[in-house]
Every structure is written in C-alpha cells, then in structure tokens.
Amino acid sequence: MILCECGEFVKKSTFKDYICTSVNPSTRTIGHEKCGIIFNFFDDTVSKKYSSRKELKVLAGRFAEKNNMDPEVIGRFLLEVDRLKSYGNMPDRKIILEAYKKV
C-alpha cells in the first residue's frame, strides 16, 4: 500500500505508465488514477508527506479500516501514531508503518 501525495492510500486505483529513470529511459511504473501522480520507485523519489496531527490521525484511521483492525487494536494504533508524530520529523508513511509494526 502506497501513501500518495494527495493523502489517499493507493492499492487498486492505479494505472500503468513508462517514465525515464536512472535505471532505464523507459521504466515501467504505476500512477494514482485519482490525482494523476506517477510514482518513481527506482530513483527513491517517493514523496514524503508531513501532515498535521489531525490529518495524520485521519490517514491512520483509513489505514486501520483498510487493514480490518479490531476496535481495541485501533485505539492502541492511534495512540502509537500520536506518540511517533510527537517525536519529530518522520514522514507520514513511516509513522503509520512503524505504529502498525508495534501494534
């Protein structure tokens, strides 16, 4: 699951495209159908979104919903997201993934 710059999790709503990367002038990749952003995984240019605490909790709630977490686990997950957010400059996707690993 990929966290797009638009704030949505990308799983199935993608399109295929070819872009120029450092690996190959015509590298196959995917893009997000909703906003049109094309992902360049080869040059490590995946966006690092830094949301506010409120926006991050909404994203974490969507993530929990998409992963069918139990209600009691969701509470601990959101607390872990809040704790990691207070640490400093971690991008949203790293915060969410680290919280998911700990729960």
C-alpha positions in Angstrom: 0.0 0.0 0.0 1.4 3.4 -1.0 0.6 6.7 0.6 0.1 9.2 -2.2 0.9 13.0 -2.0 -2.9 13.7 -2.2 -3.4 11.9 1.2 -5.0 8.7 -0.1 -3.7 5.1 0.2 -3.1 3.7 -3.3 -3.8 0.0 -3.7 -6.0 -0.8 -6.6 -6.8 2.5 -8.2 -3.6 2.7 -10.4 -2.7 3.0 -14.0 0.5 1.8 -15.7 2.9 4.2 -17.3 6.5 4.4 -18.5 8.9 7.0 -17.2 12.6 7.9 -17.7 14.7 6.8 -14.6 18.3 6.4 -13.8 17.9 2.6 -14.5 16.3 2.8 -17.9 15.0 5.5 -20.3 11.7 3.6 -20.4 10.9 2.1 -17.0 7.5 0.7 -16.2 5.8 2.1 -13.2 2.3 3.0 -11.8 0.4 6.1 -11.2 -2.6 7.1 -9.0 -5.8 7.3 -11.0 -7.5 9.8 -8.6 -4.8 12.6 -8.8 -2.6 11.5 -11.7 0.7 11.3 -9.7 3.2 8.9 -11.2 5.5 7.1 -8.8 9.2 6.8 -9.4 10.3 3.9 -7.1 13.7 3.4 -8.8 15.3 6.8 -8.0 13.9 6.8 -4.5 11.8 9.8 -5.1 8.7 8.6 -3.3 7.0 11.7 -1.7 7.5 12.3 2.0 4.2 13.8 3.2 4.3 15.7 6.5 0.7 16.2 7.7 -0.7 17.9 10.7 -1.6 15.8 13.7 -5.3 15.8 12.8 -4.7 14.9 9.1 -2.3 12.1 10.2 -5.0 10.6 12.5 -7.5 10.6 9.7 -4.9 8.8 7.5 -4.2 6.3 10.3 -7.9 5.7 10.7 -8.3 5.0 6.9 -5.2 2.7 7.1 -6.8 0.8 10.1 -10.1 0.5 8.2 -8.4 -0.9 5.1 -6.5 -3.4 7.1 -9.6 -4.6 9.1 -8.1 -3.9 12.5 -10.0 -4.8 15.7 -11.6 -1.9 17.6 -9.3 -2.3 20.6 -6.2 -2.5 18.4 -7.3 0.7 16.6 -7.1 2.6 19.8 -3.6 1.5 20.6 -2.6 2.1 16.9 -3.8 5.7 17.0 -2.0 6.3 20.3 1.2 4.9 18.8 0.7 7.2 15.7 0.3 10.2 18.0 3.4 9.3 20.0 5.5 8.8 16.9 4.3 12.1 15.5 5.4 13.9 18.6 9.0 12.6 18.1 9.7 15.0 15.2 10.4 14.9 11.5 9.2 11.4 10.4 7.2 11.3 7.2 3.6 10.1 7.5 4.0 6.8 5.8 6.9 5.9 8.1 4.9 6.9 11.2 2.0 4.8 10.1 4.1 1.7 9.2 6.1 1.9 12.4 2.9 2.2 14.5 1.4 -0.8 12.6 4.5 -2.9 13.3 4.4 -2.1 17.1 0.7 -2.9 17.4 
